[in-house]
Amino acid sequence: MVFYRSVSLLSKLRSRAVQQSNVSNSVRWLQVQTSSGLDLRSELQELIPEQQDRLKKIKSEYGKVHLGNITVDMVLGGMRGMTGLLWETSLLDPDEGIRFRGLSIPECQKVLPAAKPGGEPLPEGLLWLLLTGKVPSKEQVNSLSQELQSRATIPDHVYKTIDALPVTAHPMTQFATGVMALQVQSEFQKAYEKGIHKSKFWEPTYEDSMNLIAQVPLVAAYVYRRMYKNGDTIPKDESLDYGANFAHMLGFSSSEMHELMRLYVTIHSDHEGGNVSAHTGHLVASALSDPYLSFAAALNGLAGPLHGLANQEVLLWIKSVVEECGENISKEQLKDYVWKTLNSGKVVPGFGHGVLRKTDPRYTCQREFALKHLPEDPLFQLVSKLYEVVPPVLTELGKVKNPWPNVDAHSGVLLNYYGLTEARYYTVLFGVSRALGICSQLIWDRALGLPLERPKSVTMEWLENQCKKA
Ligand SMILES: CC(C)(COP(=O)(O)OP(=O)(O)OC[C@H]1O[C@@H](n2cnc3c(N)ncnc32)[C@H](O)[C@@H]1OP(=O)(O)O)[C@@H](O)C(=O)NCCC(=O)NCCS
């Protein structure tokens, strides 16, 4: 019965998708899960040959088709607008935001299995979707939850490696160090050393990726408890799903915080391929570095303030507003504070984006969560005020391409409300979630045999000469 209800919901969404085919025609939209198989690896095994043929066909039939011209602005502007990567798991539309395998965030909230009726999606369901392009059943999600639980163990040397760092080291440094220490277990590295045939590369990559996804919450929780709770760690609870268990190991037991963590892990997982962390993971993996090496590199990119660290910066900035002006700050005062930030040569964290040109739907769904659960929270009300005040100021600046809030503008106040107040830790949560997206694509990189990434670079002299000739 549940299956048929979800099929009918899916067919409604599918007909809407046909109307929106301009947005979603490049993705395998909403394949209804017909198989009852509970094993994700077998699902992938079935899908891979079909997708390998598809890629071969694209190469042979369209290999010489032009996708646009490269301008000097693009070369000097961080490759903005240059199409140059294959990334199967998600696609970003500048106005509409992210779609995971064709599904927008509200659609994921409707069709992915939840822990309770009408609740937030379980991240395991999103992982299944990212890997297969199919919406899983609740049974498949439960089975994947158990698989991840069974893989969630950490060798002792990982904790010792983290302990070798000062407890004051930035949480992202401790987290990335832990991930690097996990690398000694890499199945891919072992198989490569034994001379595995390249057609089988995806198999140990799958093992590493699933182990890594299962292990990162434990490493992250260890860092949190080490830094902020005197090293008093909390063992995993095998009865809980991925998001709830992560919150539990951090020390949060309320069902609302469990829901928040499910939503958080789901929406931060993937944002197509060109953002700094995803691109770094993909680039490093293109040298056949294993998932641990690739993901640790991605984390180092995520730790930059223009990317993942912005979530830390937002809460610290909001707290500085409150410290200076109080919680009941007027819009005029807030506007002055925003100008003061800009005039001191800083960015307003949580606003703007390299690709998006409208409010980030990841912001919107967190706002909806706040409206439902914490409408009276003073910091949430301040975030709402910022939504009104900041965009006109950034627009007035005249150079900002997107004055609207991004995902990071909201996440901190939600976490802060439930007691996770240590802003310097926030990017680690983002990192745990990113493992789902980066590792899913990495498995497909190997299955599709994607090549070493090696774009051409040029000097200023080369550019000057080329432009004079043009
Ligand atoms: C995300 C971000 C790095 C995108 O950068 P981008 O693609 O270069 O953005 P733009 O093309 O709009 O930038 C044009 C100019 O506006 C500035 N700008 C963009 N967003 C800004 C912001 N939130 N506050 C102040 N200035 C901003 C840029 O710094 C740049 O200035 P410059 O020409 O003097 O170097 C940028 O918007 C930013 O720094 N935002 C704040 C940090 C943040 O929230 N990061 C998380 C992103 S998910």
Ligand as a Chemical Component Dictionary entry (heavy atoms), coordinates in Angstrom:
data_LIG
# 
_chem_comp.id                   LIG 
_chem_comp.type                 NON-POLYMER 
_chem_comp.pdbx_formal_charge   0 
_chem_comp.three_letter_code    LIG 
# 
loop_
_chem_comp_atom.comp_id 
_chem_comp_atom.atom_id 
_chem_comp_atom.alt_atom_id 
_chem_comp_atom.type_symbol 
_chem_comp_atom.charge 
_chem_comp_atom.model_Cartn_x 
_chem_comp_atom.model_Cartn_y 
_chem_comp_atom.model_Cartn_z 
_chem_comp_atom.pdbx_ordinal 
LIG C1  C1  C 0 30.429 32.967 -2.083 1  
LIG C2  C2  C 0 31.345 34.017 -2.685 2  
LIG C3  C3  C 0 32.788 33.640 -2.382 3  
LIG C4  C4  C 0 31.138 34.001 -4.201 4  
LIG O1  O1  O 0 32.128 34.820 -4.754 5  
LIG P1  P1  P 0 32.034 35.345 -6.249 6  
LIG O2  O2  O 0 31.523 34.286 -7.163 7  
LIG O3  O3  O 0 33.346 35.956 -6.571 8  
LIG O4  O4  O 0 30.889 36.439 -6.106 9  
LIG P2  P2  P 0 30.642 37.728 -7.004 10 
LIG O5  O5  O 0 30.987 37.482 -8.432 11 
LIG O6  O6  O 0 29.262 38.189 -6.698 12 
LIG O7  O7  O 0 31.709 38.745 -6.407 13 
LIG C5  C5  C 0 31.857 40.037 -6.949 14 
LIG C6  C6  C 0 32.364 40.961 -5.864 15 
LIG O8  O8  O 0 31.358 41.052 -4.833 16 
LIG C7  C7  C 0 31.939 40.720 -3.583 17 
LIG N1  N1  N 0 30.979 39.968 -2.781 18 
LIG C8  C8  C 0 30.291 38.857 -3.104 19 
LIG N2  N2  N 0 29.573 38.417 -2.045 20 
LIG C9  C9  C 0 29.827 39.282 -1.038 21 
LIG C10 C10 C 0 29.408 39.343 0.310  22 
LIG N3  N3  N 0 28.606 38.417 0.856  23 
LIG N4  N4  N 0 29.855 40.363 1.060  24 
LIG C11 C11 C 0 30.678 41.296 0.540  25 
LIG N5  N5  N 0 31.136 41.286 -0.720 26 
LIG C12 C12 C 0 30.697 40.270 -1.501 27 
LIG C13 C13 C 0 33.108 39.811 -3.934 28 
LIG O9  O9  O 0 34.031 39.739 -2.856 29 
LIG C14 C14 C 0 33.642 40.477 -5.170 30 
LIG O10 O10 O 0 34.359 41.622 -4.778 31 
LIG P3  P3  P 0 35.758 42.045 -5.510 32 
LIG O11 O11 O 0 35.390 42.223 -6.950 33 
LIG O12 O12 O 0 36.147 43.286 -4.805 34 
LIG O13 O13 O 0 36.699 40.900 -5.305 35 
LIG C15 C15 C 0 30.993 35.423 -2.135 36 
LIG O14 O14 O 0 29.648 35.713 -2.409 37 
LIG C16 C16 C 0 31.274 35.567 -0.656 38 
LIG O15 O15 O 0 32.420 35.859 -0.288 39 
LIG N6  N6  N 0 30.242 35.361 0.226  40 
LIG C17 C17 C 0 30.447 35.380 1.659  41 
LIG C18 C18 C 0 31.065 34.064 2.131  42 
LIG C19 C19 C 0 30.054 32.940 2.074  43 
LIG O16 O16 O 0 28.927 33.053 2.530  44 
LIG N7  N7  N 0 30.490 31.802 1.521  45 
LIG C20 C20 C 0 29.648 30.604 1.439  46 
LIG C21 C21 C 0 29.154 30.379 0.058  47 
LIG S1  S1  S 0 28.014 29.020 -0.013 48 
# 
loop_
_chem_comp_bond.comp_id 
_chem_comp_bond.atom_id_1 
_chem_comp_bond.atom_id_2 
_chem_comp_bond.value_order 
_chem_comp_bond.pdbx_ordinal 
LIG C1  C2  SING 1  
LIG C2  C3  SING 2  
LIG C2  C4  SING 3  
LIG C2  C15 SING 4  
LIG C4  O1  SING 5  
LIG O1  P1  SING 6  
LIG P1  O2  DOUB 7  
LIG P1  O3  SING 8  
LIG P1  O4  SING 9  
LIG O4  P2  SING 10 
LIG P2  O5  DOUB 11 
LIG P2  O6  SING 12 
LIG P2  O7  SING 13 
LIG O7  C5  SING 14 
LIG C5  C6  SING 15 
LIG C6  O8  SING 16 
LIG C6  C14 SING 17 
LIG O8  C7  SING 18 
LIG C7  N1  SING 19 
LIG C7  C13 SING 20 
LIG N1  C8  SING 21 
LIG N1  C12 SING 22 
LIG C8  N2  DOUB 23 
LIG N2  C9  SING 24 
LIG C9  C10 SING 25 
LIG C9  C12 DOUB 26 
LIG C10 N3  SING 27 
LIG C10 N4  DOUB 28 
LIG N4  C11 SING 29 
LIG C11 N5  DOUB 30 
LIG N5  C12 SING 31 
LIG C13 O9  SING 32 
LIG C13 C14 SING 33 
LIG C14 O10 SING 34 
LIG O10 P3  SING 35 
LIG P3  O11 DOUB 36 
LIG P3  O12 SING 37 
LIG P3  O13 SING 38 
LIG C15 O14 SING 39 
LIG C15 C16 SING 40 
LIG C16 O15 DOUB 41 
LIG C16 N6  SING 42 
LIG N6  C17 SING 43 
LIG C17 C18 SING 44 
LIG C18 C19 SING 45 
LIG C19 O16 DOUB 46 
LIG C19 N7  SING 47 
LIG N7  C20 SING 48 
LIG C20 C21 SING 49 
LIG C21 S1  SING 50 
# 
